[in-house]
Amino acid sequence: MDSRKNEPETLTRYGRAREKYLMEHRKAAYTAMLLKGTLWAHLTEIDQAANQQVESVMAELAMSEGVTEELKAANQMEWVQRMNNIRQRAEEIVMADLIYS
């Protein structure tokens, strides 16, 4: 029984990416969690942890690179470009750490 079908669909891209990774590369683990009924709990836990870690890494990178509210006020386009770059790097880190492991 797929417990995911009984739950509301609330996963963000990280939970869905983890599920896809498990189905394609860790079939035994995916099947075992599915049969035990722990797949949904695993996916939501990974999803929440990934979202929190992305925000945390983004804050650290922004602080270390001097991307501040002052920069946002002075040069909004540069701030947006730098924050987009930071988000992309943070997501790559989280995907490697949590999703594809």
C-alpha positions in Angstrom: 0.0 0.0 0.0 1.4 3.4 -1.0 1.0 5.6 2.1 1.7 8.6 -0.1 -1.7 8.3 -1.8 -3.4 8.6 1.6 -1.7 11.8 2.5 -2.2 15.2 1.0 0.5 16.2 -1.5 2.6 18.6 0.4 6.1 17.8 -0.7 8.3 20.5 -2.3 10.8 19.8 -5.0 13.3 18.3 -2.5 10.9 15.6 -1.3 9.9 14.8 -4.8 13.6 14.7 -5.9 14.4 12.3 -3.0 11.5 10.0 -4.0 12.6 10.0 -7.6 16.2 9.3 -6.6 15.1 6.4 -4.4 12.9 4.9 -7.1 15.7 5.1 -9.7 18.8 4.4 -7.8 17.9 2.8 -4.4 15.0 0.5 -5.5 15.4 -1.9 -2.5 15.4 0.9 0.0 12.4 2.5 -1.7 10.5 -0.7 -1.8 11.3 -1.5 1.8 10.1 1.9 3.0 7.0 1.6 0.9 6.1 -1.8 2.3 6.8 -0.7 5.9 4.7 2.4 5.4 7.6 4.7 6.3 8.2 6.2 2.9 6.0 9.3 3.4 7.5 10.1 6.8 11.0 9.7 5.2 10.1 12.0 2.3 8.6 14.7 4.5 11.5 14.6 6.9 14.0 15.0 4.0 11.9 17.7 2.5 11.7 19.8 5.7 15.4 19.3 6.4 16.4 20.3 2.9 14.3 23.5 3.0 15.8 24.4 6.4 19.3 23.7 5.3 18.9 25.7 2.1 17.8 28.7 4.1 20.6 28.3 6.6 23.3 27.9 3.9 22.0 30.9 2.1 22.2 33.0 5.2 25.7 31.9 5.8 26.8 32.6 2.3 25.1 35.9 2.1 26.8 37.0 5.4 30.2 35.8 4.3 29.9 37.5 0.9 28.6 40.8 2.2 25.2 40.5 0.6 23.3 42.8 3.0 20.1 44.8 3.3 22.3 47.9 2.6 23.3 46.4 -0.7 19.7 45.7 -1.5 18.8 49.3 -0.8 21.7 50.7 -2.8 21.7 48.4 -5.8 18.7 46.1 -6.0 19.7 44.4 -9.3 23.1 43.4 -7.9 21.5 42.1 -4.7 19.1 40.0 -6.7 21.8 38.6 -8.9 24.0 37.7 -6.0 21.1 36.2 -4.0 20.1 34.1 -7.0 23.7 32.8 -7.3 23.8 32.1 -3.5 20.4 30.2 -3.7 21.7 28.1 -6.6 24.9 27.1 -4.8 23.0 26.4 -1.5 20.6 24.1 -3.4 23.4 22.2 -5.1 25.0 21.7 -1.6 21.7 20.4 -0.1 20.9 18.2 -3.1 24.3 16.5 -2.8 24.1 16.2 1.0 20.5 15.1 1.5 18.8 14.1 -1.7 21.5 12.1 -3.5 22.9 10.3 -0.6 
